[in-house]
């Protein structure tokens, strides 16, 4: 009789412990919805999020964690697989290309402050010094390659087909190359290290930031097209989650606008239109 009694007590205790763990376990849904995991990759945009957006979210009761990745590609894969909640290091054109190539389901929450792609000095430090046969290094990923060709057209170095899709421009779309430029498409992260081999280089904001090259050195900046504004990116299934709406609200807040204003010397950040 005593044995049955103690077995009953043990069973009841285990059941109670199970339900207590289910309700209060730190991994339950309510707790998870208050935790936001940023998948960061090298660049100024994740830093801006952690310094300017994270404090705002924490005031709203959210816990913000950072999981860093060596590249944006790896961060996007993790985002698509649900290992992280968002990243802030890509523009719409890059995201669309990733979705197409990986059959992924990423989507944009909102545009965020962006550093423009620019022509930077290498062997030469003045646009007027351009001459026949000069060597130019540009990014080789499709979306940023297109930006580089459009920027060279803005500089008056080349002419592009009039009806070409601005986010799909390539070398084949050049109709005239005034200076017979020798254009090399290469991994963007290696361009700064190779700048002594070129007359001019073209860098995105992230690559300039990672190489510690000041945007004060930009010789000519792009006019940022809508598809090239950086975006806060999430998995499409999370679009209506409260934390996702809180991220958008934080980016659009007066507090964040003031933060950027106070940390935007030399117009480093280009703000999106609301």
C-alpha positions as CSV (number, residue, x, y, z in Angstrom):
1,X,0.0,0.0,0.0
2,X,2.8,2.4,0.9
3,X,4.6,1.5,-2.3
4,X,1.6,2.5,-4.4
5,X,1.2,5.7,-2.4
6,X,4.7,6.8,-3.1
7,X,4.5,5.8,-6.8
8,X,1.3,8.0,-7.1
9,X,3.1,10.9,-5.4
10,X,6.0,10.5,-7.8
11,X,3.8,10.4,-10.9
12,X,1.8,13.5,-9.8
13,X,5.1,15.3,-9.1
14,X,6.5,14.5,-12.5
15,X,3.3,15.6,-14.2
16,X,3.4,18.9,-12.3
17,X,7.1,19.4,-13.1
18,X,6.4,18.8,-16.8
19,X,3.6,21.4,-17.0
20,X,5.7,23.9,-14.9
21,X,8.6,23.4,-17.4
22,X,6.3,23.9,-20.3
23,X,4.9,27.1,-19.0
24,X,8.1,28.7,-17.7
25,X,10.7,27.3,-19.9
26,X,12.8,30.1,-21.5
27,X,12.2,28.6,-25.0
28,X,8.4,28.9,-24.9
29,X,6.6,31.0,-27.6
30,X,6.0,34.1,-25.5
31,X,9.7,34.4,-24.5
32,X,10.9,33.6,-28.1
33,X,8.6,36.4,-29.5
34,X,10.4,38.8,-27.2
35,X,13.9,37.7,-28.4
36,X,15.2,39.0,-31.7
37,X,18.3,37.4,-33.3
38,X,20.2,39.6,-35.7
39,X,22.2,37.7,-38.3
40,X,25.1,40.2,-38.9
41,X,27.8,40.2,-41.6
42,X,30.7,42.6,-41.9
43,X,29.6,46.2,-42.7
44,X,28.3,49.4,-41.2
45,X,24.6,48.4,-41.3
46,X,24.7,45.8,-38.6
47,X,26.7,48.2,-36.5
48,X,24.1,50.9,-37.0
49,X,21.4,48.4,-35.9
50,X,23.2,47.3,-32.8
51,X,24.1,50.9,-31.8
52,X,21.0,52.8,-32.9
53,X,18.1,50.3,-33.1
54,X,18.9,47.7,-30.4
55,X,18.5,50.2,-27.5
56,X,15.1,51.3,-28.8
57,X,13.9,47.7,-29.0
58,X,15.2,47.0,-25.5
59,X,13.1,49.8,-24.2
60,X,10.1,48.0,-25.7
61,X,10.9,44.9,-23.7
62,X,12.8,43.0,-26.4
63,X,16.0,41.1,-26.0
64,X,18.3,41.5,-29.0
65,X,21.0,39.0,-29.7
66,X,23.6,39.0,-32.4
67,X,24.9,36.0,-34.4
68,X,27.7,37.1,-36.7
69,X,28.6,35.5,-40.0
70,X,31.6,35.8,-42.2
71,X,29.5,36.7,-45.2
72,X,26.1,38.0,-46.2
73,X,25.5,34.8,-48.1
74,X,25.9,32.7,-45.0
75,X,23.7,35.1,-43.0
76,X,20.9,34.8,-45.6
77,X,21.1,31.0,-45.6
78,X,20.7,31.1,-41.8
79,X,17.8,33.6,-42.1
80,X,16.0,31.4,-44.6
81,X,16.5,28.3,-42.4
82,X,15.2,30.1,-39.3
83,X,18.4,30.2,-37.3
84,X,18.2,34.0,-37.1
85,X,15.3,36.5,-37.3
86,X,16.6,39.3,-39.6
87,X,19.6,40.9,-41.2
88,X,20.2,44.5,-42.3
89,X,23.2,44.1,-44.7
90,X,21.5,43.8,-48.1
91,X,19.5,45.7,-50.7
92,X,16.4,44.5,-52.6
93,X,18.3,43.5,-55.7
94,X,20.6,41.2,-53.7
95,X,17.7,39.7,-51.9
96,X,15.8,39.0,-55.1
97,X,18.8,37.4,-56.6
98,X,19.3,35.2,-53.4
99,X,15.6,34.2,-53.5
100,X,15.8,33.2,-57.1
101,X,19.0,31.2,-56.7
102,X,18.2,29.5,-53.4
103,X,14.5,29.2,-53.8
104,X,14.3,31.2,-50.6
105,X,11.5,33.2,-49.0
106,X,13.1,36.4,-47.7
107,X,11.3,39.7,-47.8
108,X,11.9,43.3,-46.9
109,X,10.4,45.0,-43.8
110,X,11.5,48.6,-44.7
111,X,14.3,50.6,-46.3
112,X,17.1,51.7,-43.9
113,X,20.0,54.2,-44.1
114,X,22.5,53.4,-46.8
115,X,26.0,54.2,-47.7
116,X,26.4,54.8,-51.5
117,X,28.6,52.9,-53.9
118,X,31.4,55.1,-55.1
119,X,34.4,55.5,-57.3
120,X,37.5,55.6,-55.1
121,X,41.1,56.6,-55.9
122,X,43.8,53.9,-56.5
123,X,46.8,54.8,-58.6
124,X,45.0,58.0,-59.6
125,X,43.1,60.3,-57.2
126,X,41.2,62.6,-59.6
127,X,38.5,61.7,-62.1
128,X,39.9,64.2,-64.6
129,X,43.0,62.1,-64.7
130,X,41.2,59.2,-66.5
131,X,43.1,58.2,-69.7
132,X,43.1,55.6,-72.4
133,X,43.5,52.1,-71.2
134,X,43.0,52.8,-67.5
135,X,42.3,49.8,-65.3
136,X,39.1,49.8,-63.2
137,X,38.2,47.2,-60.6
138,X,34.5,46.6,-59.9
139,X,32.4,44.1,-57.8
140,X,31.6,40.8,-59.6
141,X,28.2,40.0,-57.9
142,X,25.4,40.8,-60.4
143,X,23.5,43.4,-58.5
144,X,26.6,45.5,-57.5
145,X,28.2,45.0,-60.9
146,X,25.2,46.8,-62.4
147,X,25.7,49.6,-59.9
148,X,29.3,50.0,-61.0
149,X,28.5,50.2,-64.7
150,X,25.9,52.8,-64.1
151,X,28.3,54.8,-62.0
152,X,30.9,54.7,-64.7
153,X,28.3,56.0,-67.1
154,X,27.5,58.8,-64.6
155,X,31.2,59.6,-64.7
156,X,31.1,59.9,-68.5
157,X,33.5,57.0,-69.0
158,X,31.1,54.7,-70.8
159,X,27.7,54.7,-72.5
160,X,25.1,52.0,-71.8
161,X,22.1,50.8,-73.9
162,X,19.2,53.1,-73.3
163,X,16.6,50.3,-72.7
164,X,18.7,48.1,-70.4
165,X,17.3,47.0,-67.0
166,X,19.2,49.2,-64.5
167,X,19.7,46.4,-62.0
168,X,20.9,43.9,-64.6
169,X,23.5,46.0,-66.4
170,X,26.6,44.1,-67.5
171,X,29.7,44.6,-69.7
172,X,27.7,43.4,-72.7
173,X,25.5,46.5,-72.4
174,X,28.3,49.0,-73.0
175,X,27.7,50.8,-76.3
176,X,30.8,53.0,-76.1
177,X,33.9,52.9,-74.0
178,X,35.4,56.3,-74.5
179,X,38.7,55.6,-72.8
180,X,39.0,51.9,-73.8
181,X,38.9,51.1,-70.1
182,X,40.1,47.7,-68.9
183,X,37.4,46.7,-66.5
184,X,37.9,43.8,-64.1
185,X,35.0,42.2,-62.3
186,X,36.3,40.6,-59.1
187,X,35.2,39.6,-55.6
188,X,34.4,42.9,-53.9
189,X,36.1,42.1,-50.7
190,X,39.4,41.7,-52.5
191,X,39.3,45.0,-54.4
192,X,40.7,47.2,-51.6
193,X,43.7,44.9,-51.2
194,X,44.3,45.0,-55.0
195,X,43.9,48.7,-55.5
196,X,47.6,49.3,-56.3
197,X,47.0,47.3,-59.5
198,X,44.2,49.6,-60.7
199,X,43.8,53.3,-61.6
200,X,40.4,53.5,-59.9
201,X,38.3,51.1,-57.9
202,X,34.5,51.0,-57.2
203,X,33.4,50.0,-53.8
204,X,30.1,49.4,-52.0
205,X,29.5,51.0,-48.6
206,X,30.1,47.7,-46.9
207,X,33.4,47.0,-48.6
208,X,34.7,50.5,-48.0
209,X,33.7,50.1,-44.3
210,X,35.3,46.7,-43.9
211,X,38.5,48.0,-45.5
212,X,38.5,51.1,-43.3
213,X,38.4,53.3,-46.3
214,X,36.7,56.6,-45.5
215,X,33.8,57.7,-47.6
216,X,35.4,61.1,-47.6
217,X,37.6,59.7,-50.3
218,X,34.7,59.0,-52.7
219,X,35.4,60.7,-56.0
220,X,31.9,60.2,-57.3
221,X,28.9,58.6,-55.5
222,X,26.0,56.9,-57.2
223,X,22.4,58.1,-57.3
224,X,20.9,55.3,-55.2
225,X,18.1,53.5,-57.0
226,X,15.2,52.1,-54.9
227,X,16.4,48.5,-55.4
228,X,19.8,49.5,-54.0
229,X,18.6,51.0,-50.7
230,X,19.5,48.7,-47.9
231,X,16.6,46.9,-46.2
232,X,15.8,45.2,-43.0
233,X,15.2,41.6,-44.2
234,X,13.2,38.8,-42.6
235,X,11.7,35.4,-43.5
236,X,8.4,36.0,-45.2
237,X,6.5,33.8,-42.7
238,X,7.4,36.3,-39.9
239,X,6.0,39.4,-41.7
240,X,3.1,39.9,-39.2
241,X,5.0,39.0,-36.0
242,X,4.9,41.8,-33.4
243,X,8.7,41.9,-33.2
244,X,8.9,42.5,-36.9
245,X,6.6,45.5,-36.7
246,X,8.6,46.7,-33.7
247,X,11.8,46.7,-35.8
248,X,10.1,48.8,-38.5
249,X,8.7,51.2,-35.9
250,X,12.2,51.6,-34.4
251,X,13.7,52.5,-37.7
252,X,11.0,55.0,-38.3
253,X,11.1,56.5,-34.9
254,X,12.2,60.1,-34.0
255,X,14.7,58.6,-31.6
256,X,16.5,56.8,-34.3
257,X,16.3,59.8,-36.7
258,X,18.1,61.8,-34.0
259,X,20.7,59.1,-33.5
260,X,21.6,59.1,-37.2
261,X,21.6,62.9,-37.4
262,X,24.2,63.0,-34.6
263,X,26.3,60.3,-36.2
264,X,26.2,61.3,-39.8
265,X,29.2,63.4,-40.3
266,X,30.1,64.2,-43.9
267,X,26.6,62.8,-45.0
268,X,27.9,59.2,-44.6
269,X,24.4,57.8,-44.4
270,X,21.8,58.5,-47.1
271,X,18.3,58.3,-45.6
272,X,15.4,56.6,-47.4
273,X,12.3,58.5,-48.3
274,X,9.5,57.8,-45.8
